[in-house]
């Protein structure tokens, strides 16, 4: 299984209702992530499943990703919201396909990469806004079973696109 871990693109500082949870992508964030998603598409990624945090900035990012990759439609997963459990995310994606992507938030995503590769979550592998990582699991997603295939910054992804 390959798990693509994607952080949402650049978002507003404050949402329309004044809260963090309502923040949307900025126009620059949309534009830049569209180019980053095209970079992911240039790698030949074809997803079986796409999960996203229900927060607007992540959902919008996932919609752009799905459009660039030719689907599938994003599925909202409350377990990908801020403060999500890294172990629960591994359980969420288990058995959902050979090529699966998640779109969510820091610090959870960086901690997920650490948990998957090293067996424990740490802040040592943060993802920049619009960045992505590829984790490979031979026997299914579990702590310490992952191999980091790559970790790309948004700038690197845009160059690929």
Protein Blocks (a to p, Z undefined) as FASTA:
>chain_A
ZZdddddddddfbdfkopaklpccdfklmmmmmmmmmmmmmnopacfbdcddfbfklmmm
mmmmmmmnopaaddddfklmghiafklmmmmmgopajbdcdddddfklmmmmmmmmnopa
cfklcccehiacddddfkopaehiaccfbacdfklmmmmZZ
